[in-house]
Amino acid sequence: KILTTLAAFNGTPSFSWMPDNRHLLLGVQPPEGATQLWMADTRSEERYPITSGTESRGFPVVSPDGSKLLFASGSASADIVSVDLATGEVHPLIATDRYEAMPAWAAKEPVMAYTSDRNGPNEIWLHGPGNSERPLFTSRDSLGAASGARVMGPAPSPDGSRVIYAFANNEIGSDSLWIAEVSGGAPIRLTDDSSAGGEPGAWSPD
């Protein structure tokens, strides 16, 4: 077995051998963000990135003499839109070249929570009156700087004061539910059974 320190965040990476029979060019997808190309030494296990950015770069193929490289490149984004149920008109609400997804409204306040990778890792953001925008917390606060982790399915309480969300750690294969105060403070874990799924939660009407 080689590259034992390479975490399989999203499955086995695509790869291509270098002519020296020692180095590999890898297409590695991190827990959050686009697939990028890395060079890896199969003996020392040292590796370093050779591309970066929001555009995906994977499935590398090195030429026989090692002087050229082919790879697949692509990008994807998701936007949040508002639909008028009376007229069927669609209006962009949050539309950028990054990934905004999983929106949910508070039942009794004009507050919406959603996920976004605008800062790189997946984060929960709040959208309020007057198109105000702010993160519920930073990715380091929410993920504890853990690699292979992400937040999903934010759901604001009816009064908009709290948000429940799912926290998934892809590296160790566990997930849980957490709750955070919109006003600030450290998130609190709601479920403590690592064998139970931490699927996104929902609030009762009251």
Secondary structure, DSSP 4 states (H G I P E B T S, - for coil): ---TTS--TTSSPEEEE-TTSSEEEEEE--SSS--EEEEEETTT--EEES--SSSEEEEEEE-TTSS-EEEEEE---B-EEEE-TTT--EEEEE--SSBEEEEEE-SSSS-EEEEE-TTSS-EEEEEEGGGEEEESS-HHHHHTT-TTEEEEEEEE-TTSSEEEEEEEETTTTEEEEEEEETT-S--EE----TTS----------
